[in-house]
Amino acid sequence: MSQNFPKWPLWLSLGAYLVLTAALIVAVPLGASPDEAAHWQYVEHIAQTGTLPVFRATSVSDPGYEFHQPPLYYLICAPLWKLLGTGVQNYACRVVSLLCGLGTIALIWSAARLLFSSNLRIAGAAAGVAAFLPLHQGVGAGSNNDALGGLICATLFFLMARFMVNGVTRRDVWQVGVVAGLGILTKNTALSVAIVALGALFWAARRENSSVSSPTALAMAFGLALLLGGPWLARNISLYGDPLVQTAFKAAFPPMGISEFAQGGIGLVSYLRGFLWVAFGTTWGFFGGPNSLLEATRPLAPSGPRVPQLALAPLMALCALFPLACALGWRRIDALDDAQKTTLRVWSIGILFVLLAWAQFAAQYFAGAQARYGHAALLPLCVLLAAGWVALWRSGRSLVLASLVVGASLILLTLLNVFGWKTLV
């Protein structure tokens, strides 16, 4: 890898993300992010009592309905909550998410550098996609465990790329174990990526350039993960009867998904159409957050979603065409070496696991259509999109001009939220 790799695209991406996400943090009223007030209750409970809360909610209207969440994000925020005054405490929780978002962009840059060291533009494009993506900005501007969960998953995807390219070392083993354990303590969606990372570690350790045997690598990493996350899982079994609190969660929040909507006359096609619409809208930040998107467009209406602001149609078309253009660009990608191929295969499995977990939740709860439930796969998706985007354009000038158009469009969407919609994904 080139040691003279220019870092200005990374700093530009980090600066843009910092400014745009900070603008959202300041402009969006407190509580305008989904379930934000309930996440503050979790932080406040730890700050005031020094203990973890117990989940006893029976509906969303009950206090503490987010108390089933793993505790790491809230433990990080609790000292700030205790030290700072009313109001400032809430913004401090948002800033913790912003810092996690910055870390995720840095990891995306590093992963793209590692995997595509012969085409240095891909790293800059990958960092730019993450920085200007309204979904990532919205996650980084809200008070919840999504941004920290995204950082954990991005770390696992980066580690998978590193040991696939360079071979497994003892450093990789303990780092995968520690990060997987932190994932258990952060968000249940991180488990999907952690499982793939452990499996990839076992498989990669079988190769000749690895310094650790497969059984040893898996045993060490899995043992470290359980050492960190096991007490939380054991506590859940003791309190609720299952390690992921799913039984208590479903008792408090009965499913309102495909089956229940079908009983109300909304068929599978309408449900899937609504799911895709909400996923698309919350990825690109149309109408701000999911609640304002639902109110403005009514995706489950018999006639399908409507777009009350027709001026947004060109932006919607561009956002829909961008990933398609990136996919077409992959037809021009130069031949990949074995390390790149194996990394992309493993990443594809990780993306699939995240999507399956997302689909399973969305099938039970229509609220699960929000794109933040797929945020765990941000790192590989940004690198894949960037590689296709760079390959699509024959000249550097065309690449720059096209990227400026896409970047300006995404900035416009963020500014529409800052000055208009004022809600978060």
C-alpha positions in Angstrom: 0.0 0.0 0.0 1.3 3.5 -0.8 2.7 5.3 2.2 2.1 8.6 0.4 -1.6 8.1 0.2 -3.2 11.6 0.3 -5.4 12.0 3.3 -7.3 15.2 2.3 -10.3 13.3 1.0 -10.7 11.7 4.4 -10.4 15.0 6.2 -12.8 16.6 3.8 -15.3 13.8 4.4 -14.9 14.0 8.2 -15.3 17.8 8.1 -18.4 17.7 6.0 -20.0 15.0 8.2 -19.1 17.0 11.3 -20.6 20.2 10.0 -23.8 18.7 8.6 -24.5 16.4 11.5 -23.8 19.1 14.0 -26.3 21.3 12.2 -28.9 18.5 12.6 -28.0 18.2 16.3 -28.6 21.9 16.8 -31.6 22.4 14.5 -33.7 19.3 15.2 -35.7 19.7 18.4 -34.9 17.4 21.3 -37.0 14.3 21.1 -37.5 14.5 17.3 -35.4 11.3 16.8 -37.3 8.0 17.1 -37.7 6.9 20.8 -35.0 9.5 21.8 -36.8 10.4 25.1 -36.9 6.7 26.1 -33.1 6.4 25.4 -32.5 9.4 27.7 -34.6 7.7 30.4 -32.1 4.8 30.2 -29.1 7.1 30.6 -30.8 9.1 33.4 -31.5 5.9 35.3 -27.9 4.8 35.3 -26.7 8.3 36.2 -29.1 8.6 39.1 -29.0 5.1 40.5 -25.7 3.6 39.4 -27.5 0.5 38.3 -28.8 -1.0 35.1 -32.6 -0.7 34.7 -35.0 -3.6 34.5 -37.4 -3.8 31.5 -41.0 -3.8 32.8 -42.9 -1.9 30.0 -46.2 -3.2 28.6 -46.5 -0.7 25.8 -44.7 2.2 24.1 -46.6 4.6 26.4 -44.9 3.2 29.5 -41.7 4.8 30.9 -38.6 2.7 30.3 -39.7 1.0 27.1 -36.1 1.0 25.8 -34.8 -0.6 29.0 -34.3 -4.0 27.2 -31.4 -2.5 25.2 -27.8 -3.6 25.9 -26.1 -1.0 28.1 -22.8 0.1 26.6 -24.0 3.3 24.9 -25.9 4.4 28.0 -23.0 3.7 30.2 -20.8 5.9 28.1 -23.4 8.7 28.2 -24.2 8.4 31.9 -21.2 10.3 33.3 -21.9 13.2 30.9 -25.5 13.2 32.0 -24.5 13.4 35.6 -21.9 16.2 35.1 -23.8 18.5 32.7 -27.0 20.5 33.2 -30.5 20.0 32.0 -30.7 20.3 28.3 -27.0 20.1 27.7 -27.2 16.5 28.9 -29.4 15.6 25.9 -27.1 17.3 23.4 -24.2 15.5 24.9 -25.8 12.1 24.2 -26.2 13.2 20.6 -22.6 14.3 20.4 -21.5 10.8 21.5 -23.4 9.4 18.5 -21.7 12.0 16.2 -18.2 10.9 17.4 -19.2 7.3 16.7 -20.2 8.3 13.2 -16.8 10.0 12.6 -15.1 6.8 13.7 -17.2 4.8 11.3 -16.2 7.0 8.3 -12.5 6.6 9.3 -12.9 2.8 9.3 -14.6 2.9 5.9 -11.7 4.9 4.5 -9.2 2.4 6.0 -11.1 -0.6 4.7 -11.2 0.8 1.2 -7.5 1.6 1.3 -6.7 -1.9 2.4 -8.9 -3.6 -0.2 -8.3 -1.4 -3.2 -4.8 0.0 -2.6 -4.2 0.1 -6.4 -7.0 2.6 -6.9 -6.7 5.3 -4.3 -9.8 7.2 -5.5 -12.1 4.4 -4.1 -11.2 5.2 -0.5 -12.1 8.9 -0.9 -15.3 8.0 -2.6 -16.3 5.5 0.1 -15.6 8.0 2.9 -17.6 10.6 0.9 -20.6 8.3 0.5 -20.8 7.7 4.2 -20.2 11.3 5.1 -22.9 12.8 2.8 -25.5 9.9 3.3 -28.5 11.4 5.2 -29.0 8.0 6.9 -25.6 8.1 8.5 -25.9 11.8 9.4 -29.3 11.1 11.0 -28.0 8.2 13.0 -25.1 10.3 14.2 -27.3 13.2 15.3 -29.7 11.2 17.5 -29.6 9.8 21.0 -29.7 6.0 20.7 -27.4 3.1 20.4 -27.5 2.9 16.5 -24.3 5.0 15.9 -22.3 3.0 18.4 -23.6 -0.2 17.0 -22.7 0.9 13.5 -19.1 1.7 14.7 -18.8 -1.8 16.3 -20.0 -3.5 13.1 -17.8 -1.3 10.9 -14.8 -2.4 13.1 -15.7 -6.0 12.6 -16.0 -5.6 8.8 -12.6 -3.8 8.8 -11.0 -6.6 10.8 -12.4 -9.2 8.4 -10.8 -7.4 5.5 -7.5 -7.1 7.3 -7.1 -10.7 8.2 -8.4 -11.9 4.8 -5.7 -9.7 3.1 -2.8 -10.1 5.5 -3.5 -13.5 7.3 -4.7 -14.1 10.8 -2.5 -13.0 13.7 -3.0 -13.1 17.4 -3.8 -9.4 17.3 -6.7 -10.1 14.9 -8.0 -12.9 17.2 -8.2 -10.8 20.4 -9.5 -7.8 18.6 -12.3 -9.7 16.9 -13.2 -11.3 20.3 -13.2 -7.9 22.1 -15.2 -6.1 19.5 -17.7 -9.0 19.2 -18.1 -8.8 23.0 -18.6 -5.1 22.8 -21.2 -5.7 20.1 -23.2 -7.9 22.5 -23.2 -5.0 25.0 -24.3 -2.5 22.3 -27.1 -3.7 20.1 -28.6 -7.0 19.1 -28.1 -6.3 15.4 -24.3 -6.4 16.0 -24.7 -10.1 16.7 -25.3 -10.8 13.0 -21.9 -9.3 12.0 -20.1 -10.8 15.1 -21.2 -14.3 14.1 -19.9 -13.8 10.5 -16.7 -12.3 11.8 -16.1 -15.3 14.1 -16.8 -17.7 11.3 -14.6 -15.8 8.9 -11.8 -15.9 11.5 -12.0 -19.6 11.8 -12.0 -20.1 8.0 -9.1 -17.6 7.4 -6.9 -19.1 10.1 -6.7 -22.3 8.0 -4.6 -20.6 5.4 -0.8 -20.9 5.2 -0.1 -17.2 5.9 -1.9 -17.3 9.2 0.0 -17.6 12.5 -2.8 -19.1 14.6 -4.6 -22.4 14.1 -8.3 -22.3 13.3 -9.5 -24.0 16.6 -7.3 -21.8 18.7 -8.4 -18.6 16.9 -12.1 -19.4 17.3 -11.7 -20.5 20.9 -9.8 -17.4 21.9 -12.1 -14.9 20.1 -15.3 -16.6 21.2 -14.0 -16.9 24.7 -13.2 -13.1 24.8 -16.6 -12.3 23.4 -18.3 -14.3 26.1 -16.1 -12.9 28.8 -17.3 -9.4 27.9 -20.8 -10.0 26.8 -21.7 -13.2 28.7 -22.6 -11.5 32.0 -25.2 -9.4 30.1 -26.7 -12.4 28.4 -26.8 -14.3 31.7 -28.5 -11.4 33.4 -31.1 -11.4 30.7 -31.7 -15.1 31.1 -32.1 -14.6 34.8 -34.5 -11.7 34.5 -36.5 -12.4 31.4 -35.9 -16.0 30.5 -33.9 -15.5 27.2 -30.6 -13.9 26.4 -31.9 -11.3 23.9 -35.1 -10.3 25.9 -37.2 -11.2 22.9 -40.0 -12.9 24.9 -40.5 -9.9 27.2 -40.2 -7.5 24.2 -42.9 -9.3 22.2 -45.1 -9.5 25.3 -44.9 -5.7 25.7 -45.1 -4.9 22.0 -47.3 -7.5 20.1 -46.2 -7.8 16.5 -47.8 -5.4 14.0 -46.4 -6.8 10.8 -47.3 -8.7 7.7 -49.8 -11.1 9.4 -51.6 -8.4 11.4 -51.8 -6.0 8.5 -53.2 -8.7 6.3 -56.0 -9.1 8.8 -56.7 -5.4 8.4 -57.0 -5.7 4.7 -53.4 -4.6 3.7 -52.0 -7.4 1.5 -48.4 -8.6 1.1 -47.8 -6.5 -2.1 -48.9 -3.3 -0.4 -46.9 -4.1 2.7 -43.7 -4.8 0.7 -44.3 -1.6 -1.3 -44.6 0.4 1.8 -41.5 -1.3 3.3 -39.4 -0.4 0.3 -40.7 3.2 0.3 -39.9 3.7 4.0 -36.5 2.1 3.6 -35.7 4.3 0.6 -37.0 7.5 2.2 -35.1 7.0 5.4 -31.9 6.0 3.6 -31.8 9.3 1.7 -33.5 11.5 4.3 -36.6 12.4 2.5 -39.1 14.3 4.8 -36.6 13.9 7.6 -37.4 10.9 9.9 -39.8 8.0 9.5 -42.7 9.6 11.3 -42.8 12.7 9.1 -42.2 10.5 6.0 -45.2 8.3 6.9 -47.4 11.4 7.6 -46.4 13.1 4.4 -46.5 10.2 2.0 -48.9 7.6 3.5 -47.2 4.6 1.9 -49.8 2.0 3.0 -52.7 3.9 1.4 -54.6 1.7 -1.2 -53.2 3.9 -4.1 -49.6 3.7 -2.7 -47.4 6.4 -1.5 -47.9 10.0 -2.7 -45.2 12.7 -3.0 -46.8 16.0 -1.9 -43.7 18.0 -2.9 -43.2 17.3 -6.6 -40.0 19.4 -6.5 -38.4 16.4 -4.7 -39.0 14.1 -7.6 -35.6 14.9 -9.4 -33.8 14.2 -6.1 -35.6 11.0 -5.6 -34.7 9.9 -9.1 -31.1 10.7 -8.6 -31.0 8.8 -5.3 -32.6 5.8 -6.9 -30.2 5.9 -9.9 -27.0 6.4 -7.9 -26.8 2.8 -6.6 -27.8 1.4 -10.0 -25.0 3.4 -11.6 -22.6 2.0 -9.0 -23.7 -1.5 -9.8 -23.2 -1.0 -13.5 -19.7 0.3 -12.7 -18.8 -3.1 -11.3 -18.8 -4.4 -14.9 -15.7 -2.3 -15.5 -13.8 -3.3 -12.3 -10.4 -4.7 -13.1 -9.7 -8.4 -12.2 -9.7 -8.9 -8.5 -7.0 -10.9 -6.7 -7.8 -13.8 -4.4 -7.6 -11.7 -1.2 -10.1 -9.2 -2.6 -12.4 -11.9 -3.8 -12.5 -13.7 -0.4 -13.0 -10.5 1.5 -15.9 -9.5 -0.7 -17.5 -13.0 -0.3 -17.2 -12.7 3.5 -18.6 -9.2 3.4 -21.5 -10.3 1.2 -22.3 -12.9 3.9 -22.2 -10.2 6.5 -24.5 -8.0 4.5 -26.9 -10.9 4.0 -27.0 -11.6 7.7 -27.8 -8.0 8.4 -30.5 -7.9 5.8 -32.1 -11.1 7.0 -32.2 -9.8 10.6 -33.7 -6.6 9.3 -36.3 -8.4 7.1 -37.2 -10.7 10.1 -37.9 -7.7 12.3 -39.7 -5.8 9.6 -42.0 -8.8 8.9 -43.1 -8.5 12.5 -43.2 -4.8 12.9 -43.8 -2.3 10.0 -41.7 0.2 12.0 -38.8 -2.1 11.2 -38.8 -0.8 7.6 -36.6 2.1 8.7 -33.2 2.0 7.1 -31.3 2.4 10.3 -31.9 -1.3 11.0 -29.6 -1.9 8.0 -27.0 0.6 9.2 -24.8 -2.2 10.5 -23.8 -3.0 6.9 -22.7 0.6 6.1 -19.0 -0.1 5.7 -19.1 -2.8 3.0 -21.9 -1.1 1.2 -20.1 2.2 1.0 -16.9 0.5 -0.2 -18.8 -1.5 -2.8 -20.7 1.6 -4.0 -17.5 3.6 -4.2 -15.7 0.9 -6.2 -18.4 0.8 -8.8 -18.8 4.5 -8.9 -15.1 5.1 -9.5 -15.0 2.4 -12.2 -18.0 3.8 -14.0 -16.3 7.0 -15.1 -13.7 6.9 -17.8 -11.9 10.1 -16.8 -11.0 11.8 -13.5 -12.9 15.0 -14.6 -16.1 13.1 -15.2 -15.8 11.4 -11.9 -15.3 14.7 -10.1 -18.2 16.4 -11.9 -20.6 13.5 -11.3 -19.5 13.2 -7.6 -20.1 17.0 -7.2 -23.7 16.6 -8.5 -24.5 13.7 -6.2 -22.8 15.4 -3.2 -24.6 18.7 -3.7 -27.9 16.8 -4.0 -27.3 15.1 -0.7 -26.3 18.3 1.0 -29.5 19.9 -0.3 -31.5 17.0 1.3 -29.7 17.6 4.6 -30.4 21.3 4.5 -34.0 20.7 3.8 -34.1 18.8 7.0 -32.1 21.3 9.0 -34.4 24.2 7.9 -37.6 22.4 7.1 -38.5 18.9 8.3 -36.4 19.0 11.4 -36.7 15.3 12.3 -34.1 12.4 12.4 -34.1 8.9 11.2 
